[in-house]
Amino acid sequence: MGWDALFIGFFVATTGVGVAEAVLVMAMVRLQQLLLMGLGAVALTTLGGGEAAPLKV
């Protein structure tokens, strides 16, 4: 939440758009991040193949 507030504050200060529009932009950015994270998870599970090798200590 802190990063979102910082992003909104900088976005409003540098572009001159309203807070409501900045919140919508922030929500779109978060949605993109979640979608790309999900896409990466799908890619890892489908392309990754088998299980990871055990960690040797």
N, C-alpha and C positions, 0 to 999 in steps of 0.2 A: 504494500500500500504506500509506503514511503517513496518508492521509486516512481509509482504512478503519479503521486502528488507532485514530485519534482519534475517529471516529464510534462505534466499539465501546466505547471507554473512557467517553465521555460518556453513551452509551446505558445502559451498566451502572450508572454512578454516579447517574444521574438517575431511572432506573426501578426499579432493584433486581432486574432479571432476571439470570439467569446468563449467563456468557460464551458458552456454546453457543447459547443462544437469540439473543443479540445478533449472533453470527456468522451465524445463519440470516436474521435481519432484514437485515443488511448485504448478504447474498447476494441477497435478494429485491429490495432497492433497486438493486443493481448490475444485476440482470436487467431491471428496469423501465427503467433508463437505457439499456441496450443495445437493448432493444426499441423504445423511443421514438426512439433515434438511427437505427435501421434504418428505422422508419416515416418519419422525416423525409427520409432518403436516397431512399426510394422515391417520396415525394411530390415531391421536387426533380427527380428524373429523369423522372417521368411528367407532372407539371404544369409543369415548367420550360420545356418546349418545346425550342427550338433551342439552339445554342451561345451562350456568353457573348460579349459584344462585346469586341474586343481592348482592352487597357489602353493608354491614350494617356499618354505620358510627356512 
